[in-house]
Amino acid sequence: MGDETAADTGTGIAGKVVAVTGASGGIGAAIAERLAASGATLVLGARRAHKLDEVVERIRSTGGSASAVEIDVRRREDLIRLVTAAQEQHGRLDVLVANAGSMATSRFDELKQDDWDEVVATNLTGVLNGIAAALPVFREQGFGQFVNMASTSAHTIVPTQGVYAATKTAIRVLSEALRQEAGPALRVTVVSPGLTRTEGTLSGDEKMTAWVDAVAQPADAVAQAVAFAIAQPDGVDIGEIIVRPTAQD
């Protein structure tokens, strides 16, 4: 085991052990770097190992603490490996940020069922796999926090985003149910970003790129919202934060 000294689970971020999925780029990398700068110890998971290593190196180069675990959130055993890595390296896990997601969108009459399966498996099953891996650990510790990433698409439905929006709505629902079941010792937060500049939104489509350039918020805006939720004192649970650019409808 690593450092088994109990964290100050009250106000602040410094000293907390935080695992982040989908941390190889975009919002996940921004969350990792923001929390590391505030003194958290990061255990980062993603499928793109080389990109994940780059994030870890950036954090370490500025004096932060981070390690990488190559994972696919669609696999139960991979989330268990991520949580176990935090326990073995640092003696505990304070927060699990379920950020990994798929943004595949299309009209229903295109019948892109492989894309539908990918979105459900990553966005919804991936979050459930994280809950199943971390909840027993949080229960045993007597403290812990889930931060689950939803979307403004869970609040405003538009064409082509039906399946994506359905998974993000489900995240809001299951997170609220988990919050009610979790009791006073555990915290559950949903963060719902609006249009954000990431590799996924800058996909090469000319019209989409123009929209992102005109409207999107930086990924660090979402990271700041996550940091705010984590920094709250014991007994305070931020249920949901919606963070969107002012120019978004």
Salt bridges, closest charged atoms under 4 A:
GLU33 OE2 - ARG58 NH2 2.66
ASP72 OD2 - ARG74 NH2 2.66
ASP72 OD2 - ARG75 NH1 4.00
ASP78 OD2 - ARG75 NH2 2.93
ASP78 OD1 - ARG81 NH2 3.55
ASP94 OD2 - ARG92 NE 2.93
ASP109 OD1 - ARG107 NE 3.66
GLU110 OE1 - LYS112 NZ 3.47
GLU118 OE2 - ARG47 NH2 3.60
GLU118 OE1 - ARG74 NH1 2.67
GLU176 OE2 - ARG179 NH2 2.76
GLU199 OE1 - ARG48 NH1 2.94
ASP213 OD1 - ARG197 NH2 2.65
ASP220 OD2 - ARG34 NH2 2.53
GLU240 OE2 - HIS155 NE2 2.90
GLU240 OE1 - ARG172 NH2 3.06
